[in-house]
Amino acid sequence: MRTPSTTALASSGINQGQDPLATWRQKLSAAQCDRILAIVHQVGITAYSDALEPDELALTKLTPFPDSRQVLVSGGCNDQIS
């Protein structure tokens, strides 16, 4: 599981021996992270915080479409919401 994908860039954290869960923090400022989390929380996704991993229990409670009027029409690669 520690073997990087062949598609991972040479400059990626995993190829540099860094923690792949933590290296994204080097790319974003604290203010950017705060803005992203604020938006995510506004749409009802509370599983994510400044922790490296999401809240597993909160993830299990997520529903794809809280509004029951939305229906996923499965069409393979071109799935649509109607």
Buried (B, 14 or more C-beta within 10 A) or exposed (E): EEEBEEEEEEEBBBEEEEEBEEEEBEEEEEEEBEEEBEEBEEEEBBBBBEEEEBEEEEEEEEEEEEEEEEEEEEEEEEEEEE
